[in-house]
């Protein structure tokens, strides 16, 4: 997909695969045949640059056409450079400018509470993204208003565009920060499907405060030459790299 | 000398912010889906009236305008009739990125009400004064931008905003605004009101400057000049038809606003005039500067936003019009 587009963000897409797969194929209540189902769980990819993983999941689930995946980033494609709800109505928010998705998710979650509906809201954040001040405005808000029907997942892959997060702007200790802001905090291996499932269940059982899952992940997970390599934050693989990557992923 | 026959008796009125708060509480009684967010200024924006009656539908966001705008976007996306409110200077400047990417770009049905607009907030000074909000709001693609002149117009436009499906910015002020309209008068998005009929020049004004325009028209009438007064309360979309008619029928337009003169209503009216029926134009507004502390009256006077300044601009326009043989 990204190879065909000749631009995009492979590393942060691969780090979030298990998070999205667990949500869309195991945990969230949703119906691809009825995308506007009022009681569907809501999902927001706040780290919008990881659009390719979201598009792959949406297509696999049946929300969007699979063959068109290769039109990523091309004029007229539903698969815009960053998620755009004008092109994919099943999206809950258009994202791409970092830092805004958690607030939108909290607004959605408040609406569910006001309407006495059971649906829940899930927001995936990048680790670099939580350098944005608005994230902490939202964190304060979520705890203060006891928004316990929302789960934030931090894809903590340790790398951002310019390099390692710890070299650009240290965010550690991540879990302690969220705890201090009043969130129920779970730390786990973000590639462990059963741990993810258990964490989402724990979040659902947690009342009176929102939950954050700090998911330790590997940028470029599954492709040896992309793993932990800052180059593949925002660089498309060459055709040869695409072949090598697909071979590794299919092995 | 022709006797002065004012078409409008300007009566004392409420501040538009207070009218907004009152209308919002009324809407809350009528519609259980109305929700409100405020950023620690609810006593000043008058959303406190709503908060008192409907605490479960009011969300205190603390001093965090960016978050507030996106929270509102989420509430609106889930079907709520959501209002967010703060001073114009804060909600638009601190929330601008959020207005762009979480409201305008996905075209979310959020209502943003900015109070304490313009320099007439007075003593608090320039950090709190919004002189660029019309420009910022109009630059958001798909936004409706409204600027009522008095309490009647404010209440009607709050209702029009709530009934409209799409993002709206509504501009309110801090000080008491002269009462211009009678209860029950109608206002619509994209509309305008002709307050005084006239044939030689048109004063197109918005907000507090509408009352000044009426006073200026009376002065001009005493000088034998027939001035039309238009209240352009819908900044975006503009009432193109009323503007073109004014250009064609009066041949001169003065635009008056409590906003930076180079980026507000005036440039929008000039664009409409330039592409339809070019005519002589003059502009009354805040020059390329920030104001200072003072009483509202002192500031409006010092920064050239009173009837005297509107009338002077009209005389300049009329001189140019006559000189150009356009009479």
Interface residues (C-beta under 8 A of the other chain):
Chain A: X84 X85 X86 X92 X93 X94 X95 X96 X97 X100 X103 X104 X105 X106 X107 X108 X109 X110 X111 X112 X114 X115 X133 X134 X137 X138 X140 X141 X144 X145
Chain B: X35 X56 X57 X59 X61 X62 X64 X66 X67 X69 X70 X71 X72 X73 X74 X75 X76 X77 X78 X79 X80 X82 X97 X98 X100 X101 X102 X105 X106 X107
